[in-house]
Amino acid sequence: MKTSTLITALASLIFTLNLQAHEQTANTQTLDNLQRYKLSMVNQDNISRKVSAMLVESTVDMCHRKGYAVAATVVDRSGIVLAVSRADKAGPLTLASSERKAVTAVSMKRTTRALMESAQKFPNAANLVHMPKALLLIGGVPIKFNADVVGAIGVGGAPDGKFDEECANEALASFKSFLS
């Protein structure tokens, strides 16, 4: 009986040692895999939801003080909507135009004014008007953080796009401390 107990105890010890060795090898492989995975990832700054919400409210308020009922939309660097605000008397198309202006600005990393002017001057750039969701009207402005475009704001509803853009730029200027 003692021999079988001894054999069982030895077998159990060998099994435990093998299991520990396997776990250590597995942990080392897992760490190696995680290290390779980490090296393959891209870290990117993005505008936050909170700053986006404050930015659209500030933009709509600035335009309201000037007598314009607008909508403002902030998108992240991928063109996903983070925040939207619409003035009480803003028209029904202001939401769609503000979003499309923001998506256009972040996609091209330029103001929609610059894109519109390029499309008017250069025949090849004129094809931009045919891109889905693109809107080449003044009022879309990229949002930069440390020289990288991290999002964009689009404003729609003022009687001229230059006023949309003016409100967006003024709001961005007031948020400069958050964006540098």
C-alpha positions in Angstrom: 0.0 0.0 0.0 2.8 2.4 0.8 4.4 1.8 -2.6 1.2 2.8 -4.4 0.9 5.9 -2.2 4.5 6.8 -3.0 3.9 6.2 -6.7 0.8 8.3 -6.6 2.5 11.1 -4.7 5.4 11.0 -7.2 3.1 11.0 -10.2 1.2 13.9 -8.7 4.4 15.9 -8.1 5.6 15.2 -11.7 2.2 16.3 -13.0 2.3 19.5 -10.9 5.9 20.3 -12.0 4.9 19.7 -15.7 1.8 21.8 -15.3 3.8 24.7 -13.8 6.4 24.4 -16.5 3.7 24.5 -19.2 2.0 27.5 -17.5 5.3 29.3 -17.4 5.9 28.6 -21.1 2.4 29.6 -21.9 2.7 32.8 -19.9 6.0 33.6 -21.7 4.4 33.0 -25.1 1.4 35.1 -24.1 3.6 37.9 -23.1 5.6 37.6 -26.3 2.3 37.7 -28.3 1.0 40.7 -26.4 4.3 42.5 -27.0 4.0 41.8 -30.8 0.4 42.8 -30.7 1.2 46.1 -28.9 3.8 46.9 -31.5 1.3 46.4 -34.3 -1.2 48.8 -32.7 -1.5 52.5 -33.7 -2.0 55.0 -30.9 -4.0 58.1 -32.0 -5.2 61.1 -30.2 -9.0 61.8 -30.6 -11.2 64.6 -29.4 -13.3 63.6 -26.3 -17.0 63.4 -26.0 -17.1 66.1 -23.3 -15.0 68.6 -25.2 -17.1 67.9 -28.3 -20.3 68.6 -26.4 -19.0 71.9 -25.0 -17.7 72.9 -28.4 -21.0 72.4 -30.2 -22.9 74.3 -27.5 -20.4 77.1 -27.6 -20.7 77.3 -31.4 -24.5 77.4 -31.5 -24.4 80.1 -28.8 -21.9 82.2 -30.7 -24.0 82.0 -33.8 -27.2 82.8 -31.8 -25.6 86.0 -30.5 -25.0 87.0 -34.1 -28.6 86.3 -35.0 -28.0 82.9 -36.8 -30.0 79.8 -35.9 -27.6 76.9 -36.7 -26.7 73.3 -36.0 -23.2 72.3 -35.1 -21.8 68.7 -35.2 -18.4 67.4 -34.0 -17.1 64.2 -35.4 -14.0 62.2 -34.3 -11.0 61.5 -36.5 -13.0 58.6 -38.1 -16.0 60.8 -39.0 -18.2 59.3 -36.2 -20.6 61.9 -34.6 -19.6 62.7 -31.1 -21.9 65.7 -30.4 -24.6 67.7 -32.0 -26.5 70.9 -31.0 -29.2 72.7 -32.9 -30.6 76.1 -32.2 -34.3 76.3 -31.4 -35.2 77.9 -34.7 -32.7 76.2 -36.9 -34.1 74.7 -40.1 -34.5 71.0 -40.8 -31.5 70.8 -43.2 -29.0 72.3 -40.7 -28.4 69.0 -38.9 -27.5 67.1 -42.1 -25.4 69.9 -43.5 -23.4 70.4 -40.3 -22.7 66.6 -40.1 -21.7 66.4 -43.8 -19.4 69.4 -43.5 -17.7 68.0 -40.4 -17.2 64.6 -42.1 -15.8 66.2 -45.2 -13.4 68.4 -43.2 -12.1 65.5 -41.2 -11.8 63.2 -44.2 -9.8 65.6 -46.2 -8.0 67.3 -43.3 -8.9 70.7 -44.7 -11.6 73.2 -44.3 -14.6 72.8 -46.5 -13.9 76.3 -47.8 -10.5 75.2 -49.1 -12.0 72.1 -50.7 -14.8 74.1 -52.3 -12.3 76.6 -53.7 -10.1 73.8 -55.1 -13.2 72.2 -56.7 -14.0 75.5 -58.4 -10.5 76.1 -59.7 -9.3 72.6 -60.6 -11.4 70.3 -62.8 -10.0 67.1 -61.2 -11.0 68.4 -57.7 -14.5 69.1 -59.0 -15.2 65.3 -58.7 -15.2 65.7 -54.9 -18.8 66.8 -55.1 -19.7 63.2 -56.2 -18.3 61.6 -53.1 -21.0 60.2 -50.8 -21.5 62.3 -47.6 -19.1 65.0 -48.9 -20.5 68.6 -48.8 -18.3 71.3 -50.3 -20.0 74.2 -48.7 -18.2 76.6 -46.3 -18.6 75.7 -42.6 -16.5 72.6 -42.0 -13.3 73.0 -40.0 -10.8 70.3 -38.9 -9.9 70.2 -35.2 -6.2 69.8 -34.5 -4.4 68.6 -31.5 -0.6 68.8 -31.6 -0.8 69.4 -35.4 -2.8 66.2 -35.9 -6.4 66.3 -37.1 -8.4 64.6 -34.2 -11.9 65.5 -35.4 -13.8 68.3 -37.2 -16.7 70.6 -36.5 -19.4 71.4 -39.1 -21.8 74.3 -38.8 -24.9 74.8 -41.0 -27.7 77.3 -41.0 -26.3 80.8 -41.2 -27.3 82.8 -44.3 -23.8 82.3 -45.7 -21.3 79.6 -45.1 -18.7 82.2 -44.2 -20.7 82.9 -41.0 -20.9 79.2 -40.2 -17.1 79.0 -40.5 -16.7 82.1 -38.5 -18.7 80.7 -35.6 -16.8 77.4 -35.7 -13.4 79.2 -35.7 -14.4 81.4 -32.8 -15.5 78.5 -30.8 -12.3 76.6 -31.6 -10.3 79.6 -30.5 -12.0 79.6 -27.2 -11.2 75.9 -26.7 -7.5 76.4 -27.7 -6.3 75.4 -24.2 -8.1 72.0 -24.5 -6.7 71.4 -28.0 -3.0 72.1 -27.5 
